[in-house]
Amino acid sequence: MSAVEKNILKYLQDNGIKHVFVYKGIGMPKSTFYSRMSGGTELLHSEFVKICTLLGKDPNTFTEVTT
């Protein structure tokens, strides 16, 4: 799992946003969403942009490495 996926998951958790809101909101199957977020398969750029748009966040929000 890359920093991007970790940051997305942390944002969702910190803001009480359910995963179902995201994967349904971007039209992604549940199994695909979980595979992408766990690092099983790569999160595509187009999917990343859809997630950012749905959440109303600048993509840079999730690309910054946090410690």
C-alpha positions, 0 to 999 in steps of 0.5 A: 500500500502506498502513501496515497492509499494510506492517506485516503484511508486515514482521511476517511477514518478521521472524518467518519466517512464510510468506505461504501460512500466512496466506492458507490460514489465513484461507481467502483465495485466493493471488491475492487475498492478494497483491493486498491486500498490494501495495495493488492492492485494499483489505484489508477490515476482516474480512480484517484481523481474521482475519489478526490472529486467526490471528497472535494479535496485537492489531490495534493492532500493525499500525495503528501507523505506523513510521518 
